[in-house]
Amino acid sequence: MPESTAVPQNLLWWQGLPEPESAAPCPDLQSLDAAIVGDGFTGLWTAYFLKQLRPTWRIAIFEQHYVGYGASGRNGGWLIGGMAGQEDWLGSLPDSQRQQSQQLLYGIVESVRAVCDAHQIDCDFNHAGVLYAAARYPEQAHSAHAWLKAIQASGQPESAFHWLAKPDAENLLHMPDLYGGLYSPHCATINPVKLCLGLASTLREMGVQIVERARVEEVSNRRVTVNSQPLRCGHIVLASEAFPPAWHPLSRKRLPVYSNVIATRSLSDHEWQQTVKKPGLAFSDLCRSITYGQRSQGGHMVFGARGGYQFGAKARFEFTQNDPAFRAPTTFLQRLFPSLTEQDIQYRWAGSLAMSRGFRPFAGFDKDSGIAYAGGYGGEGVGASHLFGQTLAELITETGSVFTEQPWVIRGNPSQLKNWEAEPMPWLGYHTLGRLFALEDWLCHEKKLPWLHKPLNTLSRFASGLIS
Ligand SMILES: Cc1cc2nc3c(=O)[nH]c(=O)nc-3n(C[C@H](O)[C@H](O)[C@H](O)COP(=O)(O)OP(=O)(O)OC[C@H]3O[C@@H](n4cnc5c(N)ncnc54)[C@H](O)[C@@H]3O)c2cc1C
């Protein structure tokens, strides 16, 4: 394991914040009510809600590096009131239950705001919604309408997602070839590192131990081994997302893929009028490559694109500034906003997230072993981890509420989750799909071989369906 003592130099979210301290000794902890592995959002939120429900419990979070090292400190800062696979989940529910689940999902954004307000956590929170833009070619507008149809078929109201025609979309974004976009109010933008650090400091005040540079080496029968020190604990929360080691019950259930983010220098008001007009807006170029951008509070345009996959399902967090992985977000950004050049890009960073088989995130608790687990968020875990943190806390404490009665909740061990196939299938699948999607996007963008666009679209949809 590489020893990561410093945050990546070119990670925008850390600018102006104090660097994490280097190795602090592991406190002498005798036994715990709950040991949490990983202090990303899942670990932090679970500790927060556990402490609310059981104020006297001794709770510790063990983090192999520092607070915010993982995806939680490296993402694009979209706080979504929803989760991956939402249409499938909601579409399968009876009406009354669907409305309850929708409220939980849509309520995430304001629930996070309420916690931030209560504890004076300043994370540059801006609830300005998200626009999935048909930004470059007409096929994107067709995809947007097909997606909207699926959203409506899953019973979601028009207030949650609606189509904005070009003139309305142009009030939010300026793009030379904009056709319109799907708008949802259920998204805020944040500085995720500020949220991680703010939550960690709140938790310390509440009496939760956060132990950095503390690697959990093994988990067994109400015991964790941390930096070679065995420790008894009543409950164990596995919140390590893209890093599951071989001993981890989720090691075959999640596949780490990486995503790459760039951010510009601080742009002037005039430059924003030429690009993203609405402060705090989250936006995406609606294509299969999965892109995400935001106009950040500090005036930087942040823009990311998925990514890559390493043979053997290895998570990746170390990237140099000239890594070829940053070509994709740079190319997309320039296609969307031709006035921005490579010289305007000041920050580059990346990290790994985890995909569950079937792209359905999960939150579970096995009462017999005392092990709780959550994850498989895909690229949509910033908000979902808040919901799942509360869910895990309620499952562990047997509180019982609407949170624990959701279709994404698993009672028992995670064996009912599908395994990913063994190599080389994931590697071949990822790279084949990636090339297919890139070819489809390039042909449509360049308006070349128009007769091939429809068959390629059908093939891409079919291929995506095979792994969902
Ligand atoms: C580049 C990028 C962009 C993204 N953009 C968005 C976005 O805009 N919106 C969104 O909703 N989602 C986004 N995501 C996904 C989102 O960031 C994640 O789903 C979410 O942060 C997961 O949180 P987590 O706490 O489960 O995992 P993590 O944040 O990865 O935390 C896991 C922690 O566990 C620690 N750990 C692992 N193993 C051990 C061990 N054995 N012992 C001790 N500690 C251990 C790790 O060091 C890590 O800090 C993005 C992800 C990436 C990588």
The ligand as an SDF file (V2000), in Angstrom:
LIG
                    3D

 53 58  0  0  0  0  0  0  0  0999 V2000
  -13.5110   11.3660   -9.3340 C   0  0  0  0  0  0  0  0  0  0  0  0
  -14.8350   11.0530   -8.6910 C   0  0  0  0  0  0  0  0  0  0  0  0
  -15.9160   11.8860   -8.9050 C   0  0  0  0  0  0  0  0  0  0  0  0
  -17.1430   11.6280   -8.2970 C   0  0  0  0  0  0  0  0  0  0  0  0
  -18.1450   12.5410   -8.4030 N   0  0  0  0  0  0  0  0  0  0  0  0
  -19.2930   12.3570   -7.7050 C   0  0  0  0  0  0  0  0  0  0  0  0
  -20.2720   13.3720   -7.6550 C   0  0  0  0  0  0  0  0  0  0  0  0
  -20.0800   14.4730   -8.1630 O   0  0  0  0  0  0  0  0  0  0  0  0
  -21.4380   13.1040   -6.9950 N   0  0  0  0  0  0  0  0  0  0  0  0
  -21.6560   11.9120   -6.3690 C   0  0  0  0  0  0  0  0  0  0  0  0
  -22.7350   11.7020   -5.8120 O   0  0  0  0  0  0  0  0  0  0  0  0
  -20.6970   10.9530   -6.3500 N   0  0  0  0  0  0  0  0  0  0  0  0
  -19.5220   11.1610   -6.9610 C   0  0  0  0  0  0  0  0  0  0  0  0
  -18.5320   10.2210   -6.8950 N   0  0  0  0  0  0  0  0  0  0  0  0
  -18.7600    9.0380   -6.0550 C   0  0  0  0  0  0  0  0  0  0  0  0
  -18.6730    9.3950   -4.5580 C   0  0  0  0  0  0  0  0  0  0  0  0
  -17.5740   10.2320   -4.3170 O   0  0  0  0  0  0  0  0  0  0  0  0
  -18.5710    8.1210   -3.7420 C   0  0  0  0  0  0  0  0  0  0  0  0
  -19.6580    7.2790   -4.0660 O   0  0  0  0  0  0  0  0  0  0  0  0
  -18.6240    8.3640   -2.2370 C   0  0  0  0  0  0  0  0  0  0  0  0
  -17.7430    9.3810   -1.8670 O   0  0  0  0  0  0  0  0  0  0  0  0
  -18.2820    7.0700   -1.5230 C   0  0  0  0  0  0  0  0  0  0  0  0
  -18.0660    7.3490   -0.1680 O   0  0  0  0  0  0  0  0  0  0  0  0
  -17.5480    6.1890    0.7710 P   0  0  0  0  0  0  0  0  0  0  0  0
  -17.3940    6.7610    2.1210 O   0  0  0  0  0  0  0  0  0  0  0  0
  -18.4230    5.0050    0.6520 O   0  0  0  0  0  0  0  0  0  0  0  0
  -16.1380    5.7560    0.1540 O   0  0  0  0  0  0  0  0  0  0  0  0
  -14.7380    6.5430    0.1660 P   0  0  0  0  0  0  0  0  0  0  0  0
  -14.9070    7.9810    0.1580 O   0  0  0  0  0  0  0  0  0  0  0  0
  -13.9200    5.9300   -0.9320 O   0  0  0  0  0  0  0  0  0  0  0  0
  -14.1180    6.1740    1.5650 O   0  0  0  0  0  0  0  0  0  0  0  0
  -13.5960    4.9000    1.8510 C   0  0  0  0  0  0  0  0  0  0  0  0
  -12.4380    5.1210    2.8330 C   0  0  0  0  0  0  0  0  0  0  0  0
  -12.0640    3.8610    3.3910 O   0  0  0  0  0  0  0  0  0  0  0  0
  -10.6760    3.8790    3.6090 C   0  0  0  0  0  0  0  0  0  0  0  0
  -10.2400    2.4850    3.7290 N   0  0  0  0  0  0  0  0  0  0  0  0
  -10.3070    1.5210    2.7700 C   0  0  0  0  0  0  0  0  0  0  0  0
   -9.8400    0.3540    3.2340 N   0  0  0  0  0  0  0  0  0  0  0  0
   -9.4720    0.5770    4.5250 C   0  0  0  0  0  0  0  0  0  0  0  0
   -8.9070   -0.2570    5.5520 C   0  0  0  0  0  0  0  0  0  0  0  0
   -8.6390   -1.5550    5.3300 N   0  0  0  0  0  0  0  0  0  0  0  0
   -8.6480    0.3020    6.7500 N   0  0  0  0  0  0  0  0  0  0  0  0
   -8.9240    1.6200    6.9880 C   0  0  0  0  0  0  0  0  0  0  0  0
   -9.4490    2.4490    6.0480 N   0  0  0  0  0  0  0  0  0  0  0  0
   -9.7260    1.9320    4.8390 C   0  0  0  0  0  0  0  0  0  0  0  0
  -10.1320    4.5870    2.3760 C   0  0  0  0  0  0  0  0  0  0  0  0
   -8.8330    5.1030    2.5740 O   0  0  0  0  0  0  0  0  0  0  0  0
  -11.1850    5.6770    2.1540 C   0  0  0  0  0  0  0  0  0  0  0  0
  -10.8300    6.9010    2.7340 O   0  0  0  0  0  0  0  0  0  0  0  0
  -17.2990   10.4520   -7.4880 C   0  0  0  0  0  0  0  0  0  0  0  0
  -16.2190    9.5910   -7.2970 C   0  0  0  0  0  0  0  0  0  0  0  0
  -14.9870    9.8870   -7.8820 C   0  0  0  0  0  0  0  0  0  0  0  0
  -13.8250    8.9670   -7.6350 C   0  0  0  0  0  0  0  0  0  0  0  0
  1  2  1  0
  2  3  1  0
  2 52  2  0
  3  4  2  0
  4  5  1  0
  4 50  1  0
  5  6  2  0
  6  7  1  0
  6 13  1  0
  7  8  2  0
  7  9  1  0
  9 10  1  0
 10 11  2  0
 10 12  1  0
 12 13  2  0
 13 14  1  0
 14 15  1  0
 14 50  1  0
 15 16  1  0
 16 17  1  0
 16 18  1  0
 18 19  1  0
 18 20  1  0
 20 21  1  0
 20 22  1  0
 22 23  1  0
 23 24  1  0
 24 25  2  0
 24 26  1  0
 24 27  1  0
 27 28  1  0
 28 29  2  0
 28 30  1  0
 28 31  1  0
 31 32  1  0
 32 33  1  0
 33 34  1  0
 33 48  1  0
 34 35  1  0
 35 36  1  0
 35 46  1  0
 36 37  1  0
 36 45  1  0
 37 38  2  0
 38 39  1  0
 39 40  1  0
 39 45  2  0
 40 41  1  0
 40 42  2  0
 42 43  1  0
 43 44  2  0
 44 45  1  0
 46 47  1  0
 46 48  1  0
 48 49  1  0
 50 51  2  0
 51 52  1  0
 52 53  1  0
M  END
$$$$
